[in-house]
């Protein structure tokens, strides 16, 4: 059974509503200008780009790449953001070389990643020194009643929503993966969190990879 997150038109309709009710301003903040990092424009990865709603919001001068495991979503993203390189891959196995990106963006993604710890390790690997993970995610409610409810609805919700887990504490997973969350970046609204995080210096290093260059970029 395909969940709503694997049906592009339904997914887009849901995101259209959520962007107007709660997510629009936070989504735009994910794509805020990126500090220059050398002679070339900064490079941004939209991890789990879905139908590409983030990609047109990238600041001028930022090179963006979209990545998603679902080909149907990528087809929709190609229509929305023609010319942006798109890659089919999973968060747990990013096909990019180490230190490739100044920013990785994740919006409502890690609730559905099969192995969030491994996915976050891959994010740490592909982030350049000083790079930032910008996240907009939903997390397990902090109240006892809310957490209980999330646990009760989880099996049905996960089935209907293509693997999304409402009982997952993604903010805690980010910390456990060795990231430091910038306190000034934290924004909360019920189960939604907006945060910026960077790999801790001296933390456990992610496995290194001789992976290919990000697509669509000239060789050095």
Buried (B, 14 or more C-beta within 10 A) or exposed (E): EEBBBBBBEEBBEBBEEBBEEEBBEBBEBBBEEBEEBEEEBBBBBBBBBBBBBBBEBBBEEBBBBBBBBBEBBBEBBBEBBEEBBBBEBBBBEBBBBBEBBBBBBBBBBBBBBEEBBBBBBBBBBBBBEEBBBBBBBBBBBEEEEBBEBBBEEBEEBBEBBBBBBBBBBBBEBBBEBBBBBEEEBEEEEEBBBBBBBBBEEEEEEBEEBEBEEBEEEEEE
